[in-house]
């Protein structure tokens, strides 16, 4: 789960006598005197750490005497900090979709004093919290510990003796379900605590600045943000029997999440009877079974993470990849090292350069059959028979039923067209006033934290401050063991750009084997790679494979976002011994021709 990302800084303010929310350092001061920590922005997690308790004024008020029939599906917290809308509108801002992107936008909007509502047709948290980032990290936490316990050589290196490790499938599944429920509750409570109106029902745009939700509820807003996210993408020819409705993936996704069957690992015949042999990531996260042999179609982030989970729990895995190499979205050098560590030593084989042209679920005791064809010639190549198949070929925008035709907007492969400021573009190539689209629905960068950053950027614009998000500064991570992370350009992308613009590209690399903390953890397998311009010290990209790579990448991503050059960041001090010294070493290895640093603040003695 990626926390909301604020790209703007709110300066401390004094408390004014107003019914709007005022920010003083790390506290929201609402108009009725309630105090709400700003740390609620981060999925509500910090409220528990800080010991924050909701006051009576922040609790849900649902007095039957004050609710009309039309507003029975409206959830609202009794806080006056949620701004006052313009006289001609019900709200300053309405957000369609309460995933991580919508949540981040809503919190920032209230911080800016906007009267805000968020519409959700399913449950708060969206894909990330309920069917993606959050439950998958719970499963990966289990797989990481299983790998460590199963690695006898690794444990002996510490002088430890461990008996054979085992697991309870249902307990593992419950761990993922419980984490998703907890984070979902935290997100919901954080919205209620600052007075965001949560409107239940599918949101549809019925005209300019006008939205319908539920059966027949119409509201108006000065500005509207589309944040409806995505659903698993299932290619043609693949029959998914693990979803509630084969003909409508989106409908299947909206089913109540994580209803676990109380069954242990079961046979292929039993799986076929239950209709759970060809699944998407939505169903795989429920971990209703652990097959002996599973084919994973697609070797990107989703496929790699599930291969880590399944092999740790005892499954054999076969990758089916359409491109000529595994992990095609990663920097090639990092991908080769990752394959040597994450694929080759494990019970994983693979077929590259092939399409799964047809997948038939198991039935009547027969296994799942996968027909492979050559990706280039389309000639038949092979037929696989496995216990189960996971479709991990990416995600598709969830934009059907939004009513875009009512405002003359045509999607492109399902994505809502937007400009660099997330403003929606209509069929005539013109901007639709007061309408924005963020996150997976616009296809710019299908990551939860990217959606949140886009939402915050939009709120800045709505409040009169021009803001363009630098997507090259947004990091990404794959939470395998070890992890993979990246930000900016890959080496091939950087060299292609350099040819067009006429600048030189250099590369610096360092190994985790040179890091004291990594060696202390007996985790020296890893590489960090810096791609940069030697003429001016600009950081073009950073790629890391190794222990806690997902945590280490942020120093590089923040440097790119802030425009920090190598000749400046190389003077930063890192605690010793820590993994952060991997980045320290990496920046110090870079050779910049223009050795001019930015001015720094005056030093003072302590």
C-alpha positions as CSV (number, residue, x, y, z in Angstrom):
1,X,0.0,0.0,0.0
2,X,1.5,3.3,-1.0
3,X,0.7,6.2,1.2
4,X,-0.7,9.4,-0.1
5,X,2.0,11.7,-1.5
6,X,1.8,15.5,-1.0
7,X,3.9,17.5,-3.4
8,X,3.1,20.8,-1.9
9,X,4.0,22.2,1.5
10,X,1.5,24.0,3.7
11,X,3.2,26.7,5.6
12,X,2.2,27.1,9.3
13,X,-0.8,29.4,9.8
14,X,-2.3,31.1,12.8
15,X,-5.8,30.0,13.8
16,X,-8.4,32.3,12.4
17,X,-12.0,32.5,13.6
18,X,-13.6,30.7,10.7
19,X,-15.6,27.6,9.9
20,X,-13.0,26.4,7.5
21,X,-10.1,24.0,8.4
22,X,-6.9,25.7,9.3
23,X,-3.5,24.0,9.3
24,X,-1.0,24.7,12.0
25,X,2.1,22.6,11.7
26,X,0.8,19.0,11.9
27,X,-2.7,19.6,13.2
28,X,-6.0,20.3,11.5
29,X,-8.0,22.9,13.5
30,X,-11.6,22.6,12.4
31,X,-14.1,25.3,12.8
32,X,-15.8,23.6,15.8
33,X,-12.5,23.3,17.7
34,X,-11.8,19.7,17.0
35,X,-8.1,18.7,16.5
36,X,-7.3,16.2,13.7
37,X,-3.7,15.2,13.1
38,X,-2.5,15.7,9.5
39,X,-0.9,12.3,9.6
40,X,-4.3,10.8,8.9
41,X,-3.3,11.5,5.3
42,X,-1.2,8.3,5.4
43,X,-4.1,5.8,5.3
44,X,-5.0,6.6,8.8
45,X,-2.1,4.5,10.2
46,X,-0.5,7.3,12.2
47,X,-3.6,8.0,14.2
48,X,-3.0,4.7,16.1
49,X,0.7,5.5,16.7
50,X,-0.1,9.0,18.0
51,X,-2.9,7.6,20.2
52,X,-5.4,9.8,18.5
53,X,-9.0,9.2,19.5
54,X,-12.0,10.6,17.6
55,X,-13.9,13.1,19.6
56,X,-17.7,12.9,19.8
57,X,-17.9,15.7,17.3
58,X,-16.1,13.6,14.7
59,X,-18.4,10.6,15.0
60,X,-21.0,9.7,12.5
61,X,-24.2,11.5,13.0
62,X,-27.3,9.7,11.6
63,X,-30.3,11.1,13.3
64,X,-33.4,9.9,11.7
65,X,-35.1,13.1,12.3
66,X,-32.6,15.0,10.2
67,X,-32.2,12.7,7.3
68,X,-34.5,12.8,4.4
69,X,-35.2,9.8,2.2
70,X,-33.1,11.2,-0.6
71,X,-30.0,11.3,1.6
72,X,-30.3,7.9,3.3
73,X,-27.2,6.8,1.3
74,X,-25.1,9.8,2.3
75,X,-22.5,9.4,5.0
76,X,-21.3,12.6,6.6
77,X,-19.2,13.4,9.6
78,X,-20.4,16.3,11.8
79,X,-17.4,18.5,11.2
80,X,-17.7,22.1,10.0
81,X,-14.1,22.0,8.7
82,X,-15.3,20.7,5.3
83,X,-15.5,24.2,3.8
84,X,-18.4,26.2,2.4
85,X,-19.3,25.6,-1.2
86,X,-19.8,28.3,-3.8
87,X,-23.4,29.6,-3.7
88,X,-24.4,28.0,-7.0
89,X,-23.0,24.5,-6.3
90,X,-23.6,21.8,-3.7
91,X,-19.9,21.2,-3.4
92,X,-16.6,22.8,-4.4
93,X,-15.2,19.4,-5.4
94,X,-16.8,16.0,-6.0
95,X,-14.5,13.0,-6.5
96,X,-15.9,9.9,-8.2
97,X,-14.0,6.9,-6.7
98,X,-12.6,6.5,-3.1
99,X,-9.4,4.6,-3.8
100,X,-6.0,5.9,-2.8
101,X,-6.1,8.6,-5.5
102,X,-9.5,9.9,-4.5
103,X,-8.7,9.7,-0.8
104,X,-5.5,11.7,-1.2
105,X,-7.3,14.3,-3.3
106,X,-10.1,14.6,-0.8
107,X,-7.8,15.1,2.2
108,X,-5.8,17.8,0.4
109,X,-9.0,19.5,-0.8
110,X,-10.4,19.8,2.8
111,X,-7.0,21.1,3.9
112,X,-7.4,23.8,1.3
113,X,-10.8,24.7,2.6
114,X,-12.9,23.1,-0.2
115,X,-16.3,21.6,0.5
116,X,-15.7,18.1,-0.7
117,X,-17.7,14.9,-1.4
118,X,-16.4,11.5,-2.5
119,X,-18.6,9.0,-4.4
120,X,-17.9,5.3,-4.0
121,X,-20.0,2.4,-5.6
122,X,-18.1,-0.3,-3.8
123,X,-15.9,0.1,-0.7
124,X,-13.5,2.8,0.3
125,X,-9.9,2.0,-0.6
126,X,-10.3,0.9,-4.1
127,X,-8.1,-1.7,-5.8
128,X,-5.0,-0.9,-3.7
129,X,-6.5,-1.5,-0.3
130,X,-9.0,-4.2,-1.1
131,X,-7.6,-6.1,-4.1
132,X,-4.0,-5.0,-4.7
133,X,-1.1,-3.4,-2.9
134,X,-2.3,-4.0,0.7
135,X,-3.4,-7.7,0.8
136,X,-0.6,-8.6,-1.6
137,X,2.0,-7.2,0.8
138,X,0.5,-9.3,3.6
139,X,1.0,-12.4,1.5
140,X,4.5,-11.3,0.5
141,X,5.4,-10.8,4.2
142,X,4.5,-14.4,4.7
143,X,6.5,-15.6,1.7
144,X,9.5,-13.7,2.9
145,X,9.5,-15.3,6.3
146,X,8.9,-18.7,4.8
147,X,11.9,-18.3,2.5
148,X,14.1,-17.3,5.4
149,X,13.0,-20.2,7.6
150,X,13.3,-22.7,4.7
151,X,16.9,-21.5,3.8
152,X,18.9,-23.8,6.0
153,X,22.2,-22.4,4.8
154,X,21.1,-18.8,5.6
155,X,19.9,-19.7,9.1
156,X,23.1,-21.6,9.9
157,X,25.1,-18.6,8.9
158,X,23.5,-16.8,11.9
159,X,24.1,-19.8,14.1
160,X,20.4,-20.6,14.2
161,X,18.7,-24.0,14.0
162,X,15.1,-24.1,12.9
163,X,12.8,-27.0,12.5
164,X,10.9,-27.6,9.3
165,X,8.7,-24.5,8.5
166,X,5.0,-25.0,7.7
167,X,2.0,-22.7,7.3
168,X,-1.8,-22.6,7.8
169,X,-3.3,-21.5,4.5
170,X,-6.5,-20.1,6.1
171,X,-4.5,-18.2,8.7
172,X,-2.3,-16.7,5.9
173,X,-5.4,-15.7,4.0
174,X,-7.0,-14.2,7.1
175,X,-3.9,-12.1,7.6
176,X,-4.3,-10.5,4.2
177,X,-8.0,-10.1,4.7
178,X,-7.6,-8.5,8.1
179,X,-5.0,-6.1,7.0
180,X,-7.2,-4.9,4.1
181,X,-10.1,-4.5,6.5
182,X,-8.0,-2.5,8.9
183,X,-6.6,-0.1,6.3
184,X,-10.0,0.3,4.7
185,X,-11.5,1.3,8.1
186,X,-8.6,3.7,8.7
187,X,-9.2,5.4,5.3
188,X,-12.9,5.7,5.9
189,X,-12.4,7.1,9.4
190,X,-9.8,9.6,8.1
191,X,-12.4,11.0,5.6
192,X,-15.1,11.1,8.2
193,X,-12.8,12.8,10.7
194,X,-12.4,15.9,8.6
195,X,-16.0,16.0,7.3
196,X,-15.7,14.7,3.8
197,X,-19.2,13.5,2.6
198,X,-19.0,9.9,1.5
199,X,-21.8,9.3,-1.0
200,X,-22.7,5.7,-1.6
201,X,-23.5,4.6,-5.2
202,X,-22.1,4.5,-8.7
203,X,-21.2,7.9,-9.9
204,X,-22.3,9.1,-13.3
205,X,-21.6,12.5,-15.0
206,X,-24.9,13.7,-16.4
207,X,-23.7,17.1,-17.6
208,X,-21.3,19.9,-17.0
209,X,-20.5,20.1,-13.3
210,X,-23.3,17.7,-12.5
211,X,-23.1,14.1,-11.1
212,X,-25.7,11.5,-10.3
213,X,-25.0,8.8,-7.7
214,X,-27.1,5.9,-6.4
215,X,-30.6,5.6,-7.9
216,X,-31.5,9.2,-8.6
217,X,-29.5,11.6,-6.5
218,X,-28.2,14.6,-8.4
219,X,-25.5,16.9,-7.0
220,X,-23.5,19.8,-8.5
221,X,-19.9,20.7,-8.0
222,X,-17.6,23.5,-9.2
223,X,-15.0,20.9,-10.1
224,X,-15.1,17.1,-10.6
225,X,-12.4,14.5,-10.4
226,X,-12.7,11.1,-12.0
227,X,-10.8,8.5,-9.9
228,X,-12.4,5.2,-10.8
229,X,-9.3,3.1,-11.0
230,X,-8.9,-0.2,-12.9
231,X,-9.8,-3.9,-13.1
232,X,-7.7,-6.9,-14.1
233,X,-7.2,-7.2,-17.9
234,X,-8.1,-10.6,-19.3
235,X,-7.1,-11.1,-23.0
236,X,-9.4,-12.7,-25.5
237,X,-9.5,-16.5,-25.6
238,X,-9.0,-16.8,-21.8
239,X,-11.9,-18.1,-19.8
240,X,-11.8,-17.0,-16.2
241,X,-13.8,-19.3,-13.9
242,X,-12.6,-17.8,-10.6
243,X,-14.6,-14.7,-11.0
244,X,-18.3,-14.3,-10.0
245,X,-19.3,-13.4,-13.5
246,X,-17.2,-14.5,-16.5
247,X,-18.7,-12.0,-18.9
248,X,-18.1,-8.9,-16.7
249,X,-14.8,-8.6,-15.0
250,X,-15.7,-5.3,-13.5
251,X,-18.8,-6.7,-12.0
252,X,-16.7,-9.5,-10.5
253,X,-14.4,-7.0,-9.0
254,X,-17.2,-5.2,-7.3
255,X,-18.2,-8.4,-5.4
256,X,-17.6,-8.4,-1.7
257,X,-13.8,-9.0,-1.3
258,X,-12.1,-11.7,0.5
259,X,-14.7,-14.3,1.2
260,X,-12.5,-17.2,2.1
261,X,-13.4,-20.8,1.7
262,X,-12.5,-23.0,4.7
263,X,-10.7,-25.5,2.5
264,X,-7.1,-26.7,2.6
265,X,-5.0,-27.3,-0.5
266,X,-7.3,-29.2,-2.9
267,X,-6.9,-31.4,-6.0
268,X,-7.2,-30.2,-9.5
269,X,-10.5,-32.2,-9.8
270,X,-11.9,-30.4,-6.8
271,X,-10.8,-27.1,-8.1
272,X,-12.5,-27.7,-11.3
273,X,-15.7,-28.6,-9.5
274,X,-15.5,-25.4,-7.5
275,X,-14.8,-23.3,-10.6
276,X,-11.6,-21.7,-9.4
277,X,-8.8,-22.8,-11.7
278,X,-8.3,-19.8,-14.0
279,X,-8.2,-16.7,-11.9
280,X,-7.1,-13.0,-11.8
281,X,-5.1,-11.3,-9.1
282,X,-8.4,-10.4,-7.4
283,X,-9.1,-14.1,-6.7
284,X,-5.5,-15.1,-6.1
285,X,-5.3,-12.6,-3.2
286,X,-8.0,-14.6,-1.4
287,X,-5.6,-17.6,-1.3
288,X,-8.5,-20.0,-1.3
289,X,-6.1,-22.7,-2.5
290,X,-2.4,-23.3,-3.1
291,X,-2.1,-25.4,-6.4
292,X,0.7,-27.8,-6.9
293,X,1.5,-26.3,-10.3
294,X,0.3,-22.9,-11.5
295,X,0.9,-21.1,-14.8
296,X,1.3,-17.3,-14.5
297,X,0.5,-15.4,-17.7
298,X,2.6,-12.2,-17.6
299,X,6.0,-11.6,-15.9
300,X,5.5,-8.0,-14.8
301,X,5.0,-6.7,-11.2
302,X,1.9,-8.7,-10.6
303,X,3.2,-12.0,-12.0
304,X,6.6,-11.7,-10.2
305,X,5.1,-11.0,-6.8
306,X,2.7,-13.9,-7.1
307,X,5.5,-16.2,-8.2
308,X,7.3,-15.2,-5.0
309,X,4.2,-16.1,-2.9
310,X,3.3,-19.4,-4.6
311,X,6.9,-20.8,-4.7
312,X,7.4,-20.0,-1.1
313,X,4.2,-21.9,-0.2
314,X,5.3,-24.9,-2.2
315,X,3.9,-24.4,-5.7
316,X,5.7,-24.9,-9.0
317,X,5.3,-22.0,-11.4
318,X,5.4,-21.6,-15.2
319,X,5.6,-18.1,-16.6
320,X,4.0,-17.4,-20.0
321,X,5.5,-14.1,-21.4
322,X,4.6,-12.6,-24.8
323,X,7.9,-10.7,-25.1
324,X,11.3,-12.2,-25.7
325,X,12.5,-11.7,-22.2
326,X,11.1,-12.0,-18.7
327,X,10.4,-8.8,-16.7
328,X,10.2,-6.6,-19.8
329,X,9.4,-3.4,-17.9
330,X,12.6,-3.3,-15.9
331,X,16.0,-2.0,-16.7
332,X,17.6,-4.9,-18.7
333,X,20.6,-5.2,-16.4
334,X,18.5,-5.3,-13.3
335,X,16.1,-7.7,-15.0
336,X,18.9,-10.2,-15.8
337,X,20.2,-10.1,-12.2
338,X,16.7,-10.5,-10.8
339,X,16.1,-13.5,-13.1
340,X,19.3,-15.1,-11.8
341,X,18.1,-14.6,-8.2
342,X,14.3,-14.7,-8.3
343,X,13.6,-17.2,-11.2
344,X,16.5,-19.6,-11.9
345,X,17.0,-21.1,-8.4
346,X,13.3,-21.6,-7.7
347,X,10.8,-24.1,-9.0
348,X,10.0,-21.8,-11.9
349,X,10.2,-22.4,-15.6
350,X,9.1,-20.1,-18.4
351,X,8.0,-19.7,-22.0
352,X,8.9,-16.4,-23.7
353,X,7.9,-15.0,-27.0
354,X,4.5,-16.8,-26.9
355,X,0.9,-15.8,-26.4
356,X,-1.6,-17.9,-24.4
357,X,-4.2,-17.9,-27.2
358,X,-6.7,-20.1,-25.3
359,X,-7.0,-21.1,-21.7
360,X,-9.6,-23.7,-20.7
361,X,-10.5,-24.1,-17.0
362,X,-10.2,-27.5,-15.4
363,X,-13.4,-29.6,-15.6
364,X,-14.4,-33.2,-14.9
365,X,-11.1,-34.1,-13.5
366,X,-9.2,-32.7,-16.5
367,X,-6.4,-30.1,-15.9
368,X,-6.3,-26.5,-17.1
369,X,-5.1,-26.4,-20.7
370,X,-3.1,-23.5,-22.1
371,X,-2.6,-23.3,-25.9
372,X,0.6,-21.3,-26.8
373,X,1.2,-19.6,-30.1
374,X,4.3,-17.8,-31.3
375,X,4.0,-14.1,-30.6
376,X,5.3,-13.1,-34.0
377,X,4.2,-15.8,-36.4
378,X,1.0,-16.8,-34.5
379,X,1.9,-20.5,-35.3
380,X,1.0,-23.1,-32.6
381,X,3.9,-23.7,-30.2
382,X,2.9,-25.9,-27.3
383,X,0.1,-26.9,-25.0
384,X,0.5,-26.8,-21.2
385,X,-1.6,-28.8,-18.7
386,X,-1.5,-27.3,-15.2
387,X,-3.6,-27.3,-12.0
388,X,-4.4,-23.6,-12.2
389,X,-3.6,-20.4,-14.2
390,X,-3.2,-16.9,-13.0
391,X,-3.9,-14.1,-15.5
392,X,-1.4,-11.3,-14.7
393,X,-1.4,-9.4,-18.0
394,X,-2.0,-6.0,-16.5
395,X,-5.0,-3.9,-15.7
396,X,-7.7,-2.1,-17.7
397,X,-9.3,1.2,-16.9
398,X,-12.7,1.0,-15.1
399,X,-14.4,3.8,-17.0
400,X,-17.6,2.2,-18.3
401,X,-20.8,3.8,-17.1
402,X,-19.3,7.1,-16.2
403,X,-21.6,9.0,-18.5
404,X,-18.7,10.5,-20.5
405,X,-20.9,10.6,-23.6
406,X,-22.9,13.2,-21.9
407,X,-20.0,15.6,-22.1
408,X,-18.6,14.5,-25.5
409,X,-15.6,12.6,-24.1
410,X,-14.4,9.5,-25.9
411,X,-12.1,7.1,-24.2
412,X,-8.9,5.8,-25.8
413,X,-8.6,2.0,-25.2
414,X,-10.8,2.7,-22.2
415,X,-8.6,5.5,-20.8
416,X,-9.9,9.0,-20.2
417,X,-7.8,11.4,-22.3
418,X,-6.1,14.1,-20.2
419,X,-3.4,16.7,-20.6
420,X,-0.3,17.1,-18.4
421,X,-2.5,18.8,-15.7
422,X,-5.0,15.9,-15.7
423,X,-7.6,18.0,-17.4
424,X,-10.0,15.9,-19.4
425,X,-10.0,16.4,-23.2
426,X,-13.2,15.9,-25.2
427,X,-13.7,14.3,-28.6
428,X,-12.9,17.6,-30.4
429,X,-9.6,17.9,-28.7
430,X,-10.7,20.7,-26.4
431,X,-10.5,20.8,-22.6
432,X,-13.7,20.0,-20.6
433,X,-14.0,22.8,-18.1
434,X,-13.8,21.8,-14.4
435,X,-13.3,18.1,-15.1
436,X,-10.2,16.1,-14.2
437,X,-9.2,12.5,-14.3
438,X,-6.5,10.9,-12.1
439,X,-5.0,7.4,-11.5
440,X,-5.4,4.2,-13.5
441,X,-8.4,5.7,-15.3
442,X,-6.2,8.0,-17.3
443,X,-3.4,5.5,-17.9
444,X,-0.4,7.9,-17.3
445,X,1.1,5.8,-14.6
446,X,-0.9,3.0,-13.1
447,X,0.3,3.2,-9.5
448,X,-1.6,4.0,-6.3
449,X,0.8,6.7,-5.1
450,X,0.9,8.2,-8.6
451,X,-2.9,8.5,-8.4
452,X,-2.7,10.3,-5.1
453,X,0.0,12.6,-6.3
454,X,-2.1,13.5,-9.4
455,X,-5.1,14.1,-7.2
456,X,-3.1,16.5,-5.0
457,X,-1.8,18.3,-8.1
458,X,-5.3,18.7,-9.3
459,X,-6.5,20.2,-6.0
460,X,-3.6,22.7,-6.2
461,X,-4.9,23.8,-9.7
462,X,-8.5,24.0,-8.5
463,X,-7.3,26.3,-5.7
464,X,-5.6,28.6,-8.2
465,X,-2.0,27.4,-8.1
466,X,-0.6,26.0,-11.3
467,X,1.0,22.6,-10.8
468,X,2.4,20.0,-13.2
469,X,3.4,16.7,-11.7
470,X,6.8,15.3,-12.8
471,X,6.0,11.6,-13.4
472,X,9.6,10.8,-13.9
473,X,10.1,11.5,-10.2
474,X,7.5,8.9,-9.1
475,X,9.1,5.7,-7.9
476,X,7.9,2.1,-8.4
477,X,8.6,-1.1,-6.6
478,X,8.2,-4.9,-6.9
479,X,8.0,-6.5,-3.5
480,X,9.7,-9.8,-4.2
481,X,12.5,-11.2,-2.1
482,X,14.8,-9.4,-2.6
483,X,12.9,-6.3,-3.8
484,X,13.2,-4.3,-7.0
485,X,12.7,-0.5,-7.2
486,X,13.2,2.2,-9.8
487,X,12.6,5.8,-10.6
488,X,13.1,7.8,-13.8
489,X,14.5,6.3,-17.1
490,X,16.0,2.9,-17.8
491,X,19.4,2.9,-19.4
492,X,18.0,2.3,-22.9
493,X,15.4,5.0,-22.5
494,X,18.1,7.5,-21.3
495,X,20.4,6.7,-24.2
496,X,17.6,7.1,-26.7
497,X,16.7,10.4,-25.2
498,X,20.4,11.5,-25.2
499,X,20.6,10.8,-28.9
500,X,17.6,13.0,-29.6
501,X,18.7,15.9,-27.4
502,X,22.5,15.6,-27.8
503,X,23.9,15.0,-24.3
504,X,26.1,12.3,-22.8
505,X,24.9,9.5,-20.5
506,X,27.0,7.9,-17.8
507,X,26.2,5.0,-15.5
508,X,27.5,4.3,-11.9
509,X,26.9,1.0,-10.1
510,X,27.5,-0.4,-6.7
511,X,26.9,-3.8,-5.1
512,X,25.1,-4.6,-1.8
513,X,28.2,-6.8,-1.1
514,X,30.0,-3.6,-0.2
515,X,27.4,-2.6,2.4
516,X,28.0,-3.5,6.0
517,X,24.4,-3.7,7.0
518,X,23.5,-5.9,4.0
519,X,26.4,-8.3,5.0
520,X,25.3,-8.3,8.6
521,X,21.9,-9.4,7.4
522,X,23.6,-12.0,5.1
523,X,21.8,-10.3,2.2
524,X,24.7,-9.2,0.0
525,X,23.0,-10.1,-3.3
526,X,22.0,-6.8,-4.9
527,X,22.9,-4.0,-7.2
528,X,22.2,-0.3,-7.3
529,X,22.5,1.6,-10.6
530,X,22.6,5.3,-11.3
531,X,22.0,6.8,-14.8
532,X,23.0,10.4,-15.0
533,X,24.3,13.3,-17.2
534,X,28.0,13.9,-16.5
535,X,27.8,17.4,-18.0
536,X,25.5,18.9,-15.4
537,X,24.9,16.1,-12.7
538,X,21.2,15.6,-13.6
539,X,19.8,12.3,-12.2
540,X,18.0,10.5,-15.1
541,X,17.2,7.2,-13.4
542,X,18.0,5.0,-10.4
543,X,17.4,1.2,-10.3
544,X,17.9,-1.0,-7.2
545,X,17.7,-4.7,-6.7
546,X,18.3,-5.9,-3.2
547,X,17.3,-5.9,0.5
548,X,14.6,-3.2,1.2
549,X,15.1,-1.7,-2.3
550,X,11.5,-0.3,-2.1
551,X,12.5,1.8,0.9
552,X,15.8,3.0,-0.5
553,X,14.5,4.4,-3.8
554,X,12.9,7.5,-2.2
555,X,16.1,9.4,-1.7
556,X,16.6,9.3,-5.5
557,X,13.0,10.0,-6.3
558,X,12.9,13.0,-4.1
559,X,16.2,14.3,-5.6
560,X,14.6,14.1,-9.1
561,X,11.4,15.8,-7.9
562,X,13.4,18.6,-6.3
563,X,15.9,19.0,-9.1
564,X,18.8,18.1,-6.8
565,X,22.0,17.4,-8.8
566,X,24.6,14.7,-8.0
567,X,27.2,17.3,-7.0
568,X,24.8,18.4,-4.2
569,X,23.5,15.2,-3.0
570,X,26.9,13.5,-2.8
571,X,27.5,15.7,0.3
572,X,24.5,14.3,2.2
573,X,25.4,12.3,5.3
574,X,24.0,8.8,5.9
575,X,24.0,6.9,9.2
576,X,26.4,4.1,9.5
577,X,25.9,1.2,9.2
578,X,22.7,1.4,7.2
579,X,21.4,0.3,3.8
580,X,21.1,3.9,2.9
581,X,24.8,3.9,2.3
582,X,24.2,2.0,-0.9
583,X,22.8,5.2,-2.3
584,X,25.5,7.3,-0.7
585,X,28.2,5.1,-2.4
586,X,26.3,5.3,-5.7
587,X,26.2,9.1,-5.8
588,X,29.8,9.4,-4.7
589,X,30.9,7.1,-7.6
590,X,29.3,9.4,-10.2
591,X,31.8,11.6,-12.1
592,X,30.3,15.0,-12.9
593,X,32.3,17.3,-15.2
594,X,30.6,20.5,-14.0
595,X,31.7,20.5,-10.3
596,X,29.5,23.4,-9.3
597,X,27.3,23.0,-6.2
598,X,24.2,24.9,-5.2
599,X,24.7,27.4,-2.4
600,X,24.0,26.0,1.0
601,X,22.8,27.6,4.2
602,X,25.3,29.2,6.6
603,X,27.0,26.6,8.9
604,X,26.7,27.1,12.6
605,X,28.4,25.5,15.6
606,X,26.6,23.2,18.1
